[in-house]
Amino acid sequence: MKRCRRSEATYNDTAEITDIEDINFNAGEVDKIRASLLEWYDENRRDLPWRRISDGEDNVGIEEKETRAYAVWVSEVMLQQTRVQTVIDYFNRWMEKWPTIHHLAQATLEEVNEMWAGLGYYRRARFLLEGAKTIVDGGGEFPKTASSLQKVKGIGKYTAGAISSIAFKEAVPVVDGNVVRVLTRLKAISANPKDSTTVKMIWKLARQLVDPSRPGDFNQAIMELGATVCNTSGPRCSTCALSLNCQALSLSTYHKSVQVTDYPMKVAKAKQRRDFSAVSVVEIVEEEGSQSNSQYILVKRPNKGLLAGLWEFPTILLEGEVDMASRRKTIDSFFKQTFGLDMAKSCQIVLREEVGVFVHVFTHIRLKMYVELLILRLKGGKVSLKKQDSEAISWKYVDIKDFSTSGLSSSVRKVMFV
């Protein structure tokens, strides 16, 4: 595979095109980049709660190092696909509730989902819990190398490198989107960053650069530079610590057709699937004159798949955009099958109205949700609903004041305010 620089011929028609496998940093570049980046990081690093835990003297006990490793693990998982400012509050609440891996291992998935609610990508939370249980059940000793960490379910190459380098000073690299951006600009590489050959090459370059004496700081520094200086659309090249080593900047200086933001190569995103669903916010009220509070019905999603194990209002996936009458017919059929609830016989409909439509965007799905409010008075009281069995859909009554601790996804929280 060839090294694919943007409009290579416009730079130098006679230049030899280097094979992408042959791209490397020489010893001089490595020394300069390490020194410049660490100096910049020491002066500009952000004060983040997980860094306060992971920073400190190297000659601490194993328990302290494992606490650092756990904090790094939690923070890195939370930071995947989520902004730093959003993560800070979640991280602090998480560490207050489960300060060590042993505390987390005793939690339930529902408790973890409640704590995670609003962060999205709930599989991350499940993997954290499963990983903690695996480590504790295996004797409780935290893996200390990247290779051993990758044997824990849910810990991939990037997360393993972050934990082992920051907490245990192992000289291994990390590669996330920020690192890809920095490295492809340093070497002016516009090959498809998702291509397996390119991915392998970027990991090789990151490995060449990581500082053996301060691997954790170096890895955080290069990610920090990508997040705050060498960003996607508005890189601040004039203040960048690595500007003298940046081939993309050099090319953009001499060729008007080239911009630093040409790197890395833009890859077309996969087209999102369009789904449609009917959501029924079901409020159950007591007989007239009763002083009891009304309650809402929540249904638990399957333990596998999208939003696994979270609670939601009764929701039915539709075959497409259908009219209100068809949606209500589908909902009524679901209620009869799930709860044994016959709208015409077993309840009084106090109110049924459409309250809004909104779109919730997942990574690969654009979900259009048609929301209705359905207030019911059950003729036989709440006990008239069909009891759950081991094979049935799980559901429960919830007071509105308890919604905040019910493990609701952000899409369900949106429904509450439609």
C-alpha positions in Angstrom: 0.0 0.0 0.0 1.3 3.5 -0.9 1.5 6.5 1.4 -1.5 8.6 0.2 -0.7 12.3 0.5 -3.4 14.6 -0.7 -2.7 15.7 -4.3 0.8 14.3 -3.9 1.8 15.3 -7.5 1.1 18.9 -6.8 3.7 19.0 -4.0 6.5 17.4 -6.1 5.9 15.7 -9.4 9.1 13.8 -9.2 8.9 12.9 -5.5 9.1 9.3 -4.6 6.0 8.0 -2.8 6.9 6.1 0.3 5.2 2.9 1.2 3.0 3.5 4.3 4.7 0.6 6.1 8.0 2.5 5.9 6.9 5.7 7.7 8.8 6.1 10.9 10.1 8.7 13.3 13.9 9.0 13.4 15.8 9.2 16.7 16.1 13.0 16.5 12.4 13.5 15.9 11.6 11.2 18.8 13.8 13.1 21.2 12.4 16.5 20.1 8.7 15.4 20.2 9.0 13.8 23.6 10.8 16.8 25.2 8.5 19.4 23.6 5.3 17.5 24.4 6.1 16.8 28.0 7.3 20.3 28.6 4.0 21.6 27.2 2.0 19.1 29.2 3.6 20.1 32.5 2.7 23.7 31.9 -0.8 23.3 30.4 -2.4 20.0 31.6 -6.0 20.3 32.7 -6.9 19.7 36.3 -9.1 16.7 36.1 -10.4 14.6 39.1 -9.0 11.3 37.7 -5.6 12.8 37.3 -5.6 13.9 41.0 -6.1 10.2 41.9 -3.6 8.8 39.4 -0.8 11.4 40.0 1.6 10.9 42.8 4.8 9.3 43.9 5.9 6.1 42.2 7.0 4.5 45.5 3.5 3.9 46.8 2.0 0.6 47.8 0.2 -1.8 45.5 -3.2 -0.9 46.9 -2.7 2.7 46.0 -1.5 1.8 42.5 -4.6 -0.4 42.0 -6.8 2.4 43.1 -5.1 4.6 40.5 -5.6 1.9 37.9 -9.3 1.6 38.8 -9.8 5.4 38.6 -8.1 5.5 35.2 -10.2 2.6 33.9 -13.5 4.3 35.0 -12.5 7.7 33.5 -11.3 6.2 30.2 -14.4 4.2 29.7 -16.6 7.3 30.5 -14.6 9.5 28.2 -15.2 7.2 25.2 -17.7 9.2 23.0 -18.4 11.7 25.8 -17.1 15.2 26.4 -14.7 15.8 29.3 -16.9 18.4 31.1 -19.9 16.0 31.0 -17.8 13.1 32.4 -16.4 15.0 35.5 -19.7 15.0 37.5 -20.4 11.3 36.6 -16.9 10.3 37.5 -17.1 12.0 40.9 -20.4 10.4 41.8 -19.2 7.0 40.6 -16.1 7.1 42.7 -18.0 8.3 45.7 -20.4 5.3 45.5 -17.8 2.7 44.4 -14.4 3.9 45.4 -12.6 0.7 44.6 -13.0 -2.2 42.2 -14.2 -4.4 45.1 -17.1 -2.0 45.9 -18.1 -2.0 42.2 -18.0 -5.8 42.0 -20.8 -5.9 44.6 -23.1 -3.7 42.6 -26.0 -4.8 40.4 -26.4 -4.0 36.7 -29.5 -1.9 37.6 -27.5 0.2 40.1 -24.8 0.7 37.6 -27.3 1.7 34.9 -28.9 4.2 37.3 -25.6 5.8 37.9 -24.7 5.8 34.2 -28.1 7.2 33.0 -27.6 10.1 30.6 -24.1 9.1 29.5 -25.3 6.8 26.7 -23.5 3.8 25.2 -24.7 1.7 28.2 -22.7 -1.3 27.1 -19.7 0.5 28.5 -21.2 0.5 32.0 -22.1 -3.2 31.7 -18.5 -4.1 30.7 -17.1 -2.1 33.6 -19.3 -4.1 36.0 -18.5 -7.4 34.4 -14.8 -6.6 34.3 -14.8 -5.7 38.0 -16.6 -8.9 38.9 -14.1 -10.9 36.8 -11.1 -9.4 38.4 -12.5 -9.7 42.0 -13.7 -13.3 41.5 -10.3 -14.2 40.1 -8.6 -13.2 43.3 -8.9 -9.4 43.3 -5.4 -8.6 42.0 -5.6 -5.8 39.3 -3.8 -6.8 36.0 -0.8 -4.6 35.6 0.3 -5.0 32.0 -1.5 -4.1 28.8 -1.5 -7.7 27.6 -3.1 -9.0 30.8 -5.6 -6.2 30.9 -6.9 -7.1 27.4 -7.9 -10.5 28.8 -10.6 -8.7 30.8 -13.9 -8.5 29.0 -14.6 -5.0 27.7 -11.0 -3.7 28.0 -9.5 -3.2 24.5 -6.1 -2.2 23.3 -6.5 1.5 23.9 -7.9 1.2 27.5 -5.4 -1.4 28.4 -2.6 0.9 27.3 -4.0 3.9 29.2 -4.4 2.0 32.5 -1.0 0.2 32.3 1.0 3.3 31.3 -0.7 5.8 33.7 -1.1 3.6 36.7 1.8 1.1 36.4 4.3 3.1 34.2 4.4 0.5 31.5 5.9 2.0 28.3 3.1 1.2 25.9 1.2 3.5 23.6 -2.4 4.6 23.3 -4.3 5.5 20.2 -7.6 7.3 20.2 -9.1 9.8 17.7 -6.9 12.6 19.2 -3.7 10.6 18.8 -4.7 9.6 15.2 -5.2 13.3 14.3 -1.8 14.4 15.8 0.2 11.6 14.2 -1.4 11.8 10.8 -0.6 15.6 10.8 2.9 15.1 12.1 3.6 12.8 9.1 1.1 14.2 6.7 -0.6 10.9 6.2 -4.0 11.0 4.5 -4.6 7.3 4.1 -7.9 6.0 5.3 -7.5 6.0 9.1 -9.9 3.1 9.4 -8.0 0.9 7.1 -6.2 -2.0 8.9 -2.8 -1.1 7.4 -3.1 2.5 8.5 -4.3 1.5 12.0 -1.3 -0.8 12.4 1.1 1.9 11.2 -0.4 4.5 13.6 0.1 2.2 16.5 3.7 1.6 15.4 4.3 5.4 15.3 2.7 5.9 18.7 4.9 3.1 20.1 8.0 4.8 18.8 7.2 8.0 20.5 6.0 6.9 24.0 8.5 8.1 26.6 9.9 5.2 28.6 10.5 7.2 31.7 7.1 9.0 31.7 4.8 6.8 29.6 1.6 7.8 31.3 2.3 11.5 31.1 3.3 11.2 27.5 0.2 9.4 26.5 -2.0 11.9 28.3 0.0 14.7 26.8 -0.5 13.6 23.2 -4.2 13.0 23.8 -4.5 16.4 25.5 -2.8 18.1 22.6 -5.2 16.6 20.2 -8.2 17.5 22.2 -7.2 21.1 23.0 -4.8 22.4 20.4 -4.6 20.0 17.4 -8.3 19.8 17.2 -10.5 18.7 14.3 -11.6 21.9 12.6 -9.7 24.7 14.2 -6.2 23.7 15.1 -4.1 26.3 16.9 -0.9 25.6 15.0 0.8 28.9 16.1 0.7 27.8 19.7 1.3 24.1 19.1 4.3 22.5 20.9 4.9 20.2 17.9 4.6 22.8 15.1 8.3 22.5 14.1 7.8 18.8 13.6 4.5 18.9 11.8 4.7 18.0 8.1 1.0 18.9 7.5 1.7 22.4 8.7 4.9 22.6 6.6 3.0 21.5 3.5 0.1 24.0 4.1 2.7 26.8 4.3 4.1 26.2 0.9 1.0 24.9 -1.0 -2.2 26.9 -0.9 -4.2 23.8 -1.9 -3.3 22.0 1.3 -4.7 22.6 4.8 -3.7 21.0 8.1 -7.3 19.9 8.5 -7.0 17.7 5.4 -5.4 15.3 7.8 -6.5 12.7 8.8 -8.4 11.7 5.6 -12.1 12.2 6.0 -14.1 9.0 5.8 -17.7 8.9 4.9 -19.9 7.8 7.8 -22.2 4.9 7.4 -25.8 5.9 6.7 -28.0 5.8 9.7 -30.9 3.4 9.8 -34.3 5.1 10.3 -36.5 3.5 12.8 -39.9 4.5 14.2 -41.6 3.7 17.5 -44.8 4.3 19.4 -44.2 5.3 23.1 -47.1 5.2 25.6 -46.6 7.1 28.8 -49.0 5.1 31.0 -50.2 6.7 34.2 -52.4 4.6 36.5 -54.7 6.5 38.8 -56.7 5.1 41.7 -60.5 5.2 42.1 -62.0 8.7 42.4 -61.6 10.0 46.0 -58.5 7.9 46.7 -55.6 9.8 48.2 -53.0 7.5 46.7 -50.5 8.9 44.2 -50.7 7.9 40.6 -48.0 5.7 39.3 -46.4 5.1 35.9 -45.6 1.8 34.2 -42.0 1.1 33.1 -40.9 -1.8 31.0 -37.4 -3.3 31.2 -35.6 -3.7 27.9 -33.9 -7.0 27.0 -30.6 -7.7 28.6 -28.9 -7.8 25.2 -28.9 -5.3 22.4 -29.6 -1.5 22.3 -30.0 0.1 25.7 -29.8 -3.4 27.3 -31.4 -3.7 30.7 -32.7 -0.1 31.0 -36.2 0.9 31.9 -38.5 2.7 29.5 -42.1 3.6 29.0 -44.0 0.9 27.0 -42.4 1.2 23.5 -43.3 -0.7 20.3 -41.1 -0.6 17.3 -43.1 0.2 14.2 -42.7 -1.1 10.6 -42.5 2.5 9.4 -44.3 5.8 9.6 -48.0 4.9 10.4 -51.0 7.0 11.3 -52.3 7.5 14.9 -55.0 4.9 14.6 -52.5 2.2 13.6 -50.2 3.1 16.4 -52.9 2.9 19.0 -54.0 -0.5 17.6 -50.5 -1.7 18.0 -50.1 -0.3 21.5 -53.5 -1.8 22.6 -52.4 -5.2 21.3 -49.1 -5.0 23.2 -51.0 -4.1 26.5 -53.4 -7.0 26.1 -50.6 -9.5 25.5 -48.2 -8.1 28.1 -50.5 -7.0 30.9 -53.7 -8.8 30.1 -55.2 -5.3 29.8 -58.3 -4.9 27.5 -58.8 -1.3 26.9 -62.5 -1.8 26.2 -63.3 -3.9 29.3 -60.8 -3.8 32.1 -60.1 -0.1 32.5 -61.5 3.4 32.1 -59.5 5.7 29.8 -59.3 9.0 31.7 -57.2 10.7 29.0 -55.5 9.6 25.8 -53.8 12.1 23.7 -50.8 12.6 21.4 -48.3 14.8 23.2 -45.4 15.0 20.7 -42.9 13.6 18.3 -39.2 13.8 18.7 -36.1 12.2 17.2 -33.3 10.5 19.2 -30.1 9.9 17.4 -27.9 6.9 18.2 -24.6 6.1 16.5 -26.2 4.0 13.8 -29.9 4.7 14.3 -32.1 7.7 13.9 -35.2 6.9 15.9 -38.4 8.9 15.5 -40.7 8.4 18.5 -44.4 9.1 18.6 -45.4 9.8 22.2 -48.8 9.6 23.7 -50.1 10.1 27.2 -52.5 7.4 28.4 -54.1 7.9 31.8 -56.0 4.8 33.0 -58.2 3.9 35.9 -58.2 0.1 36.3 -61.6 -1.4 37.2 -60.0 -4.0 39.4 -57.2 -1.8 40.8 -53.6 -2.3 40.1 -53.7 -6.0 41.1 -55.9 -6.6 38.0 -52.8 -6.4 35.7 -51.3 -9.8 34.8 -48.6 -10.9 37.1 -45.1 -11.4 35.7 -43.7 -14.8 35.0 -40.1 -15.8 34.3 -40.6 -15.6 30.5 -42.6 -12.4 30.5 -41.4 -8.9 29.9 -40.3 -7.3 33.2 -42.3 -4.2 34.3 -42.9 -2.2 37.4 -44.9 0.7 38.8 -42.9 3.9 39.6 -43.8 7.1 41.3 -42.7 10.2 39.3 -40.4 11.2 42.2 -38.5 8.0 41.8 -37.7 8.4 38.1 -34.3 9.8 38.8 -33.2 6.5 40.3 -34.9 4.2 37.8 -32.0 3.7 35.3 -33.7 5.6 32.5 -31.9 6.3 29.2 -31.6 9.9 27.9 -34.2 9.2 25.3 -36.8 8.3 28.0 -35.9 11.4 29.9 -36.6 13.4 26.8 -40.1 11.7 26.6 -40.8 12.9 30.1 -40.5 16.5 29.0 -42.2 16.4 25.6 
